[in-house]
Amino acid sequence: MTATLNPPRIKQHMLRAVVVGMAAWTMGCNHGPSVTAQGTGSPSIDAGMDAGLPITVENPSPEMEVVPEPSPLPPDAGVPAPPADVGLVSLEEVAPTPRSRFPSTAMVRQRSQPADGVREQTDNVAVVSHCEGLACLDGLKDLRSGRELISLAPTRNEKNILKEEGSLERVVKIAHASESFVSAYTGHSEYSGGAHANNSLSCVTYDRHSGRPMRLEDAVTARKAQSLMRDARRKLEAFQQEQRLPAYQLTQEGLLHDSSSGRIALCADAPPPMAGTVIIIWLRQ
């Protein structure tokens, strides 16, 4: 026996489905995408579509994941910092010198004779100066003892430069002074023809009791001096690598003594491409 459906009853079912569907569509428009399935607690399908996520059988209503933005890195992130107790000093910081890409190309500006012959004075130590013609020479004098630590008289090499009618500036700048020691920068800038000037810079510390220049072994024991030299070489190599500098020469003669802080430093002499500069390495005793 074949079962048959009553046409009027089919029409009633179809009409009822249309009415229910329209009611559900109306409720969705009124409540927006925040409507969730009762008892499931999951977001609506509309929310997943708004998020641009695919709707699949395994993921019928995916949740939106909020990813925080990464924190900005500091400007120097990843860049190794040079040692804080190592630095480069140039002749232009000691004396008025036109800036140049290479320190050895800029001649110290011609200076005039100080009215009283004293260019700088501190702690009974004075930088005295004598200027004549194309030469201006600085010296260092201990006013307490009257001793000349650096003489105003030209050296043999300076005399040869002046004989060739070249210009010469010898610069002395006090770095540190105390009752027992005085440290200074000494620089030379000379021109006797050619494409550029020839500059140099060095450090020196004098014992005010003897008037003699000091070495590292004069400030500490021989064993301690060896240890400090190893530490200085390590710091110097790290600084040269970080700054991409050529190799500087480290000796015990280039010494600075800061009695106020109890620290000492070694000054590494520059190679020809960097003439007119020194690298200062401060050490812990």
C-alpha positions in Angstrom: 0.0 0.0 0.0 1.5 3.3 -1.1 1.2 6.2 1.4 0.1 9.5 0.0 0.4 13.1 1.5 -2.4 15.4 1.8 -1.6 18.6 -0.2 -3.3 21.0 2.2 -1.2 19.6 5.1 2.0 20.1 3.1 1.1 23.7 2.5 0.6 24.3 6.2 4.0 22.8 7.0 5.7 25.0 4.4 4.0 28.2 5.7 4.9 27.4 9.2 8.7 27.0 8.2 8.7 30.3 6.4 7.2 32.1 9.4 9.7 30.6 11.8 12.6 31.4 9.5 11.5 35.1 9.2 11.2 35.4 12.9 14.7 34.0 13.5 16.1 36.4 10.9 14.4 39.3 12.6 15.8 38.4 16.0 19.3 38.2 14.5 19.0 41.7 13.1 17.8 43.1 16.4 20.4 41.5 18.6 23.5 41.6 16.3 26.4 39.2 16.3 26.5 38.9 20.0 23.7 36.3 20.1 25.0 32.9 21.2 23.5 29.5 21.1 21.7 28.8 24.3 23.7 26.8 26.8 26.9 26.6 24.6 28.6 29.9 25.6 30.4 30.1 22.2 30.4 33.1 19.9 27.9 33.4 17.1 28.7 32.4 13.5 28.4 36.1 12.6 31.2 36.9 14.9 33.5 34.3 13.3 32.6 35.7 9.8 33.3 39.2 11.0 36.8 38.1 12.1 37.5 36.7 8.7 38.0 33.2 10.0 36.9 30.1 8.0 33.8 28.3 9.2 34.3 24.6 9.2 32.8 21.5 10.8 35.7 21.3 13.2 35.5 25.0 13.9 31.9 26.1 13.5 32.3 29.4 15.4 36.0 30.3 16.0 36.9 32.8 18.7 38.7 36.0 17.8 42.3 36.1 19.3 43.7 39.5 20.3 47.5 39.5 19.9 49.2 42.3 21.8 51.7 44.4 19.8 55.4 43.8 20.6 57.1 46.4 22.8 59.5 48.6 20.8 63.2 47.8 21.2 65.5 50.4 22.7 67.5 52.3 20.0 70.8 50.6 20.9 69.4 47.1 21.2 71.8 44.5 20.1 74.7 46.9 19.8 77.6 46.2 22.2 78.5 49.2 24.3 82.1 50.2 24.5 83.8 50.1 27.9 82.7 53.1 30.0 86.2 53.7 31.3 87.8 53.9 27.9 87.7 56.9 25.6 89.4 58.7 22.8 90.9 62.2 23.2 92.0 64.3 20.2 94.2 67.4 19.9 91.3 69.5 19.0 89.9 69.0 22.5 93.2 70.2 24.0 93.8 73.1 21.7 91.7 75.1 19.2 92.1 73.1 16.0 89.9 73.1 12.9 87.8 69.9 12.7 89.0 67.4 10.1 88.2 63.9 9.1 91.8 62.9 9.9 93.3 64.5 13.0 96.8 64.8 11.4 95.6 67.1 8.6 94.4 70.0 10.8 97.0 72.5 12.1 96.5 74.0 15.6 95.4 77.6 15.1 98.2 80.1 15.7 98.0 81.3 19.3 99.2 84.6 20.8 101.5 85.2 23.7 99.6 85.5 27.1 100.0 88.9 28.7 101.7 87.5 31.8 103.1 84.5 30.1 100.7 82.1 31.9 98.2 80.3 29.8 96.6 78.2 32.6 97.1 77.8 36.4 95.8 75.4 39.0 97.0 74.0 42.4 100.3 75.9 42.2 101.0 74.5 38.7 101.0 76.7 35.7 101.2 76.3 31.9 103.6 79.0 30.8 103.9 80.0 27.1 106.3 81.9 24.8 105.3 82.8 21.3 107.6 84.3 18.7 107.3 84.3 14.9 105.7 81.1 13.7 106.3 79.2 16.9 104.4 79.1 20.1 105.7 76.8 22.8 104.0 75.9 26.1 105.9 74.7 29.2 104.8 73.3 32.6 106.1 74.9 35.8 105.6 74.0 39.5 105.1 77.3 41.2 105.5 75.8 44.7 109.1 74.6 44.0 109.9 76.9 41.0 110.9 73.8 39.0 110.3 73.6 35.3 108.6 70.3 34.6 108.4 71.0 30.8 111.0 73.5 29.7 110.1 76.4 27.4 113.3 76.0 25.5 112.8 74.2 22.1 114.0 70.6 21.8 116.5 69.6 19.1 113.7 68.3 16.9 111.8 71.6 17.4 114.9 73.6 16.5 115.2 71.7 13.2 111.6 72.5 12.3 112.1 76.2 13.0 115.3 76.2 10.9 113.3 75.1 7.9 111.0 78.1 8.5 108.1 75.9 9.5 105.3 76.7 11.9 105.2 75.0 15.3 102.7 74.8 18.1 103.6 72.9 21.3 100.5 72.6 23.5 100.3 71.7 27.2 97.0 71.1 29.0 96.7 70.2 32.7 94.6 67.1 33.2 94.9 66.5 36.9 96.9 68.1 39.7 97.5 67.3 43.4 100.1 67.9 46.1 102.2 65.0 44.9 101.4 64.6 41.1 100.5 66.6 38.1 99.3 65.0 34.9 99.1 66.8 31.5 98.4 66.3 27.8 101.2 67.4 25.6 100.5 68.0 21.9 102.5 69.1 18.9 101.3 70.5 15.6 103.9 71.5 13.0 103.9 72.4 9.4 107.1 72.5 7.3 105.6 72.0 3.8 103.6 69.3 2.2 99.9 68.4 2.0 99.0 68.7 5.7 100.3 69.4 9.2 101.8 66.7 11.4 100.1 66.4 14.8 100.8 64.3 17.9 99.3 63.9 21.3 100.5 62.1 24.5 100.1 62.0 28.2 102.6 62.5 31.0 102.5 62.5 34.8 105.2 64.2 36.9 106.2 63.5 40.5 106.2 67.0 42.1 108.8 65.9 44.7 111.4 64.8 42.2 110.2 66.7 39.1 110.6 63.5 37.0 108.1 61.9 34.7 106.5 58.8 36.1 106.0 55.3 34.7 103.2 52.9 35.8 105.7 51.0 37.9 106.4 54.2 39.8 102.8 54.4 40.9 102.2 50.8 41.9 104.3 47.6 42.5 105.9 45.8 39.6 103.5 42.8 40.1 100.5 45.2 40.1 101.8 47.0 37.1 101.8 43.7 35.1 98.2 43.0 36.1 97.1 46.5 35.2 98.9 46.3 31.8 97.0 43.0 31.0 93.7 44.7 32.0 94.5 47.8 29.9 95.3 45.7 26.8 92.1 43.8 27.1 90.0 47.0 27.4 92.0 48.6 24.6 91.4 45.7 22.2 87.7 45.7 23.0 87.4 49.5 22.4 89.4 49.3 19.1 87.2 46.5 17.8 84.0 48.3 18.8 85.1 51.6 17.3 86.8 49.9 14.3 90.1 51.7 15.0 93.6 50.7 14.0 96.0 49.3 16.6 97.3 51.8 19.2 100.5 51.4 21.1 100.3 50.9 24.9 103.3 51.7 27.1 103.9 52.5 30.8 105.1 56.0 30.1 101.7 57.4 29.0 100.3 57.8 32.5 97.5 59.9 34.0 97.1 60.1 37.8 93.8 61.4 39.3 94.4 61.7 43.0 90.9 63.0 43.7 89.4 59.7 42.7 92.4 57.5 43.3 92.5 56.2 39.8 95.2 56.0 37.2 95.0 55.7 33.4 97.3 54.6 30.6 97.3 56.5 27.3 97.8 54.5 24.1 99.7 56.3 21.4 98.1 56.6 18.0 99.2 55.0 14.7 99.9 57.4 11.8 96.3 57.4 10.4 95.0 58.7 13.7 98.0 60.9 14.7 96.9 63.6 17.1 94.8 61.3 19.3 95.2 59.0 22.3 93.0 56.3 23.8 92.6 56.7 27.6 92.1 53.5 29.6 91.2 54.1 33.2 92.3 51.3 35.6 91.3 50.2 39.1 94.2 49.9 41.5 
